[in-house]
Structure formats: C-alpha cells, structure tokens
Amino acid sequence: MIALIEQHRPEVAELCRRFGVQSLEVFGLAANGAFDPAHSHIDFLVEFLPDDAGSMFDSYYELQDALEQLFARKIDLVTTSALENPDVIAVVNQSRQIVYADAHKSGDDVRARLTDLKLKDADITDAVAWVRNGPARG
C-alpha cells in the first residue's frame, strides 16, 4: 500500500464512519507497488453497512468526492456488489489490501477470508479479535 494512503488513514477512517462504510480496500497500482504519483489514480473497493443501504447512492458519490479531495487525485470507487466477472474479481483479489474495516461489523467477514487462506484456528481467532477490539495493549 502506498505511503499516501498510510499517512491519511485516520482521515480515511473518519470518512468511512461518516458515510456508513463497512470496509474499504485499495487494489490495483496503489496496492501492488506500480503506483506513479504523477499520473496514477487510486482504486478502492467499498462495501457499505447494510443498514445504510437506503442512502448508499448519496454516500457513494459523497465518499468518492471526499476521497478525491483528500488525495488530490481521481478515485475509482467500486462496490463489492458490482464485481461479477470472475476474471475481474481474480485481478482485484491479487492486490486488494484493507484500508478500513468497521470493527463491530466485520469480524465474521474477516473470519471467512482468513479461513479461505487456510490459517490456523488460533491465528484466525486472534485476527478477528484484533478487528473487533483493536490491537492488544500490553
């Protein structure tokens, strides 16, 4: 993930909370290391919280505008439900990286994704707890 996204993570999290985002992932050039700061746009994959589905239309465009202002470049915002072509899904899945995940809603989704990666049960449990509660304080 490019430094530009990393340095704006707190602002991105605030935008995601404001617009009812369940998860936001970066994919493409900004995720795979081929990003050109002078020319590249940023591709994001977004999933909105189910209870905000009625206002998703407005939230989608407002989030896209806010991200374009924050990063000062074009943003391609793709909803997870819009991905239907298996070839496109495969390409997106090769580079996608989580930028934001709603801690209270996304634990089951994280568990499913980690299970698909064939991780040990203890590692999956730890990762889901981290998503729901944040990193352990020691």
Secondary structure, DSSP 8 states (H G I E B T S, - for coil): --HHHHHTHHHHHHHHHHTTEEEEEEETHHHHT---TTT--EEEEEEE-GGGGGGHHHHHHHHHHHHHHHHTS-EEEEEGGG---HHHHHHHHHH-EEEEE-TTT-HHHHHHHHHHTT--HHHHHHHHHHHHH-S---
